[in-house]
Amino acid sequence: MKILIVDDDREIVDLLSIYSKNEGYEPLKAYNGIQALQMLKQNLDIQLIILDVMMPKKDGITVLKELRDDENHIPVLILSAKSTDMDKIQGLTSGADDYVSKPFNPLEVMARIKSLLRRSTRSQQESEQDVIEVGPLVITKQSHEVKTLTGKDIQLTALEFGILYLLASNPNRVFSADEIFERVWLQESIVSAKTVMVHVSHLRDKIETATGGEKVIQTVWGVGYKITDK
């Protein structure tokens, strides 16, 4: 599997390349946002991107937004020296699938990569006939498509789709933030509540915008989230 590592710090790129090779991945290197986008056009089989935020020529958040605007749903792991909650929220709401603050443990980064790739691979293997209708939405599992009953597309990230599908395929069941994190991120829950909250909020905004204000996901205060089978 090819992994694109994008950072203007060449030592970080070289370090992550070594660890990636040891895990059996094929690392590709880029040192700014423009170079990264060019390489993505040349290498259509890139499976995941490790993306720094603060870079010359074009920063990571801009690169990420351009990817998502082009409906490219390749998993993206953000690396950043910015570690405040607002910085993480900006990265996640821009379309990142995960966020690791610098300085980091390379072994943790490799663990996050494995988790993202497992989820991506599992999504590609899902059954084509698995379609769920819930409220104003039609959810197609294999293609990761979500439409309104009137046929309007709702563009979701892989994690947003994972949350929606989990709740929709278990109607009336309340999932805590920890449960959602463990089942969608495929990792043990580590300070997951805020991460899940950000993704649920972004998911709700997209659904309500597309459906004219329909509130599909309900919050059960102090417990978690659910979708009611109406």
Contacts in CASP RR format, 6 or more apart in sequence:
PFRMAT RR
TARGET T0000
AUTHOR 0000-0000-0000
METHOD contacts of the structure
MODEL  1
MKILIVDDDREIVDLLSIYSKNEGYEPLKAYNGIQALQMLKQNLDIQLII
LDVMMPKKDGITVLKELRDDENHIPVLILSAKSTDMDKIQGLTSGADDYV
SKPFNPLEVMARIKSLLRRSTRSQQESEQDVIEVGPLVITKQSHEVKTLT
GKDIQLTALEFGILYLLASNPNRVFSADEIFERVWLQESIVSAKTVMVHV
SHLRDKIETATGGEKVIQTVWGVGYKITDK
1 24 0 8 1.000
1 25 0 8 1.000
1 26 0 8 1.000
1 47 0 8 1.000
1 48 0 8 1.000
1 117 0 8 1.000
2 25 0 8 1.000
2 26 0 8 1.000
2 27 0 8 1.000
2 28 0 8 1.000
2 43 0 8 1.000
2 45 0 8 1.000
2 46 0 8 1.000
2 47 0 8 1.000
3 20 0 8 1.000
3 25 0 8 1.000
3 26 0 8 1.000
3 27 0 8 1.000
3 28 0 8 1.000
3 46 0 8 1.000
3 47 0 8 1.000
3 48 0 8 1.000
3 49 0 8 1.000
3 50 0 8 1.000
3 113 0 8 1.000
4 27 0 8 1.000
4 28 0 8 1.000
4 29 0 8 1.000
4 30 0 8 1.000
4 36 0 8 1.000
4 39 0 8 1.000
4 40 0 8 1.000
4 43 0 8 1.000
4 46 0 8 1.000
4 48 0 8 1.000
4 49 0 8 1.000
4 50 0 8 1.000
5 13 0 8 1.000
5 16 0 8 1.000
5 17 0 8 1.000
5 20 0 8 1.000
5 27 0 8 1.000
5 28 0 8 1.000
5 29 0 8 1.000
5 30 0 8 1.000
5 50 0 8 1.000
6 13 0 8 1.000
6 30 0 8 1.000
6 31 0 8 1.000
6 32 0 8 1.000
6 33 0 8 1.000
6 35 0 8 1.000
6 36 0 8 1.000
6 49 0 8 1.000
6 50 0 8 1.000
6 51 0 8 1.000
6 52 0 8 1.000
6 55 0 8 1.000
6 60 0 8 1.000
6 63 0 8 1.000
7 13 0 8 1.000
7 16 0 8 1.000
7 31 0 8 1.000
7 50 0 8 1.000
7 52 0 8 1.000
7 55 0 8 1.000
7 79 0 8 1.000
8 31 0 8 1.000
8 32 0 8 1.000
8 52 0 8 1.000
8 54 0 8 1.000
8 55 0 8 1.000
8 56 0 8 1.000
9 52 0 8 1.000
10 31 0 8 1.000
12 52 0 8 1.000
12 79 0 8 1.000
13 29 0 8 1.000
13 31 0 8 1.000
15 106 0 8 1.000
16 27 0 8 1.000
16 50 0 8 1.000
16 106 0 8 1.000
16 109 0 8 1.000
17 27 0 8 1.000
17 29 0 8 1.000
19 106 0 8 1.000
19 107 0 8 1.000
19 109 0 8 1.000
19 110 0 8 1.000
20 26 0 8 1.000
20 27 0 8 1.000
20 110 0 8 1.000
20 113 0 8 1.000
21 27 0 8 1.000
23 110 0 8 1.000
23 113 0 8 1.000
23 114 0 8 1.000
25 113 0 8 1.000
28 39 0 8 1.000
28 43 0 8 1.000
28 46 0 8 1.000
30 36 0 8 1.000
30 39 0 8 1.000
31 55 0 8 1.000
32 55 0 8 1.000
32 56 0 8 1.000
32 57 0 8 1.000
32 58 0 8 1.000
33 55 0 8 1.000
33 57 0 8 1.000
33 58 0 8 1.000
33 59 0 8 1.000
33 60 0 8 1.000
33 62 0 8 1.000
33 63 0 8 1.000
34 57 0 8 1.000
34 58 0 8 1.000
35 57 0 8 1.000
36 49 0 8 1.000
36 51 0 8 1.000
36 58 0 8 1.000
36 63 0 8 1.000
37 58 0 8 1.000
37 63 0 8 1.000
37 66 0 8 1.000
39 46 0 8 1.000
40 46 0 8 1.000
40 49 0 8 1.000
40 67 0 8 1.000
40 72 0 8 1.000
40 74 0 8 1.000
46 74 0 8 1.000
47 74 0 8 1.000
47 75 0 8 1.000
47 117 0 8 1.000
47 120 0 8 1.000
48 74 0 8 1.000
48 75 0 8 1.000
48 76 0 8 1.000
48 77 0 8 1.000
48 113 0 8 1.000
48 116 0 8 1.000
48 117 0 8 1.000
48 120 0 8 1.000
49 74 0 8 1.000
49 75 0 8 1.000
49 76 0 8 1.000
49 77 0 8 1.000
50 77 0 8 1.000
50 79 0 8 1.000
50 109 0 8 1.000
50 113 0 8 1.000
51 60 0 8 1.000
51 63 0 8 1.000
51 64 0 8 1.000
51 76 0 8 1.000
51 77 0 8 1.000
51 78 0 8 1.000
51 79 0 8 1.000
51 96 0 8 1.000
52 60 0 8 1.000
52 78 0 8 1.000
52 79 0 8 1.000
52 80 0 8 1.000
53 59 0 8 1.000
53 60 0 8 1.000
53 61 0 8 1.000
53 78 0 8 1.000
53 79 0 8 1.000
53 80 0 8 1.000
53 81 0 8 1.000
53 82 0 8 1.000
53 87 0 8 1.000
53 91 0 8 1.000
54 60 0 8 1.000
54 80 0 8 1.000
54 81 0 8 1.000
54 82 0 8 1.000
60 78 0 8 1.000
61 90 0 8 1.000
61 91 0 8 1.000
61 94 0 8 1.000
64 76 0 8 1.000
64 78 0 8 1.000
64 91 0 8 1.000
64 94 0 8 1.000
64 95 0 8 1.000
64 96 0 8 1.000
65 94 0 8 1.000
65 95 0 8 1.000
67 74 0 8 1.000
67 76 0 8 1.000
68 94 0 8 1.000
68 95 0 8 1.000
68 155 0 8 1.000
68 157 0 8 1.000
71 155 0 8 1.000
73 144 0 8 1.000
73 157 0 8 1.000
73 158 0 8 1.000
75 97 0 8 1.000
75 98 0 8 1.000
75 116 0 8 1.000
75 117 0 8 1.000
75 119 0 8 1.000
75 120 0 8 1.000
75 158 0 8 1.000
76 95 0 8 1.000
76 96 0 8 1.000
76 97 0 8 1.000
76 98 0 8 1.000
77 96 0 8 1.000
77 97 0 8 1.000
77 98 0 8 1.000
77 99 0 8 1.000
77 100 0 8 1.000
77 109 0 8 1.000
77 112 0 8 1.000
77 113 0 8 1.000
77 116 0 8 1.000
78 91 0 8 1.000
78 96 0 8 1.000
78 98 0 8 1.000
78 99 0 8 1.000
78 100 0 8 1.000
79 100 0 8 1.000
79 102 0 8 1.000
79 104 0 8 1.000
79 109 0 8 1.000
80 87 0 8 1.000
80 99 0 8 1.000
80 100 0 8 1.000
80 101 0 8 1.000
80 102 0 8 1.000
81 101 0 8 1.000
81 102 0 8 1.000
82 101 0 8 1.000
83 101 0 8 1.000
83 102 0 8 1.000
85 194 0 8 1.000
88 99 0 8 1.000
88 101 0 8 1.000
88 194 0 8 1.000
88 195 0 8 1.000
88 198 0 8 1.000
89 194 0 8 1.000
89 198 0 8 1.000
91 99 0 8 1.000
92 99 0 8 1.000
92 195 0 8 1.000
92 198 0 8 1.000
92 199 0 8 1.000
92 202 0 8 1.000
93 198 0 8 1.000
93 202 0 8 1.000
95 157 0 8 1.000
97 116 0 8 1.000
97 157 0 8 1.000
97 158 0 8 1.000
97 159 0 8 1.000
98 112 0 8 1.000
98 115 0 8 1.000
98 116 0 8 1.000
98 185 0 8 1.000
99 195 0 8 1.000
100 108 0 8 1.000
100 109 0 8 1.000
100 112 0 8 1.000
111 187 0 8 1.000
112 187 0 8 1.000
115 185 0 8 1.000
115 186 0 8 1.000
115 187 0 8 1.000
118 186 0 8 1.000
119 158 0 8 1.000
119 184 0 8 1.000
119 185 0 8 1.000
119 186 0 8 1.000
120 158 0 8 1.000
123 144 0 8 1.000
123 158 0 8 1.000
123 161 0 8 1.000
126 141 0 8 1.000
126 142 0 8 1.000
127 141 0 8 1.000
127 142 0 8 1.000
128 142 0 8 1.000
128 143 0 8 1.000
130 140 0 8 1.000
130 141 0 8 1.000
130 142 0 8 1.000
131 138 0 8 1.000
131 139 0 8 1.000
131 140 0 8 1.000
131 141 0 8 1.000
132 138 0 8 1.000
132 139 0 8 1.000
132 141 0 8 1.000
132 165 0 8 1.000
132 168 0 8 1.000
132 169 0 8 1.000
133 139 0 8 1.000
133 149 0 8 1.000
134 168 0 8 1.000
134 171 0 8 1.000
134 216 0 8 1.000
134 227 0 8 1.000
134 229 0 8 1.000
134 230 0 8 1.000
135 149 0 8 1.000
135 214 0 8 1.000
135 216 0 8 1.000
135 230 0 8 1.000
136 148 0 8 1.000
136 149 0 8 1.000
136 211 0 8 1.000
136 214 0 8 1.000
136 216 0 8 1.000
137 146 0 8 1.000
137 147 0 8 1.000
137 148 0 8 1.000
137 149 0 8 1.000
137 154 0 8 1.000
137 164 0 8 1.000
137 168 0 8 1.000
137 207 0 8 1.000
137 211 0 8 1.000
137 216 0 8 1.000
138 146 0 8 1.000
138 147 0 8 1.000
138 148 0 8 1.000
138 149 0 8 1.000
138 151 0 8 1.000
139 145 0 8 1.000
139 146 0 8 1.000
139 164 0 8 1.000
139 165 0 8 1.000
139 168 0 8 1.000
140 146 0 8 1.000
140 147 0 8 1.000
141 165 0 8 1.000
144 156 0 8 1.000
144 158 0 8 1.000
144 161 0 8 1.000
145 153 0 8 1.000
146 153 0 8 1.000
146 154 0 8 1.000
146 156 0 8 1.000
146 161 0 8 1.000
146 164 0 8 1.000
147 153 0 8 1.000
147 154 0 8 1.000
148 154 0 8 1.000
148 210 0 8 1.000
148 211 0 8 1.000
152 210 0 8 1.000
154 206 0 8 1.000
154 207 0 8 1.000
154 210 0 8 1.000
155 206 0 8 1.000
156 164 0 8 1.000
156 203 0 8 1.000
156 206 0 8 1.000
157 199 0 8 1.000
159 184 0 8 1.000
159 185 0 8 1.000
159 199 0 8 1.000
160 199 0 8 1.000
160 202 0 8 1.000
160 203 0 8 1.000
160 206 0 8 1.000
162 184 0 8 1.000
163 180 0 8 1.000
163 184 0 8 1.000
163 196 0 8 1.000
163 199 0 8 1.000
163 200 0 8 1.000
163 203 0 8 1.000
163 225 0 8 1.000
164 203 0 8 1.000
164 207 0 8 1.000
164 217 0 8 1.000
166 175 0 8 1.000
166 180 0 8 1.000
166 183 0 8 1.000
166 184 0 8 1.000
167 173 0 8 1.000
167 175 0 8 1.000
167 217 0 8 1.000
167 225 0 8 1.000
167 226 0 8 1.000
167 227 0 8 1.000
168 227 0 8 1.000
171 226 0 8 1.000
171 227 0 8 1.000
171 228 0 8 1.000
171 229 0 8 1.000
172 226 0 8 1.000
172 227 0 8 1.000
172 228 0 8 1.000
172 229 0 8 1.000
173 226 0 8 1.000
174 220 0 8 1.000
174 223 0 8 1.000
174 224 0 8 1.000
174 225 0 8 1.000
174 226 0 8 1.000
175 183 0 8 1.000
175 224 0 8 1.000
175 225 0 8 1.000
175 226 0 8 1.000
176 223 0 8 1.000
176 224 0 8 1.000
177 189 0 8 1.000
177 192 0 8 1.000
177 193 0 8 1.000
177 196 0 8 1.000
177 197 0 8 1.000
177 224 0 8 1.000
177 225 0 8 1.000
178 189 0 8 1.000
178 192 0 8 1.000
178 193 0 8 1.000
180 192 0 8 1.000
180 196 0 8 1.000
180 200 0 8 1.000
180 225 0 8 1.000
181 187 0 8 1.000
181 189 0 8 1.000
181 192 0 8 1.000
181 195 0 8 1.000
181 196 0 8 1.000
182 188 0 8 1.000
182 189 0 8 1.000
182 192 0 8 1.000
185 192 0 8 1.000
185 195 0 8 1.000
200 217 0 8 1.000
200 225 0 8 1.000
203 217 0 8 1.000
204 215 0 8 1.000
204 216 0 8 1.000
204 217 0 8 1.000
207 213 0 8 1.000
207 214 0 8 1.000
207 216 0 8 1.000
207 217 0 8 1.000
208 214 0 8 1.000
208 215 0 8 1.000
216 227 0 8 1.000
217 225 0 8 1.000
217 226 0 8 1.000
217 227 0 8 1.000
218 225 0 8 1.000
218 226 0 8 1.000
218 227 0 8 1.000
218 228 0 8 1.000
219 225 0 8 1.000
220 226 0 8 1.000
END
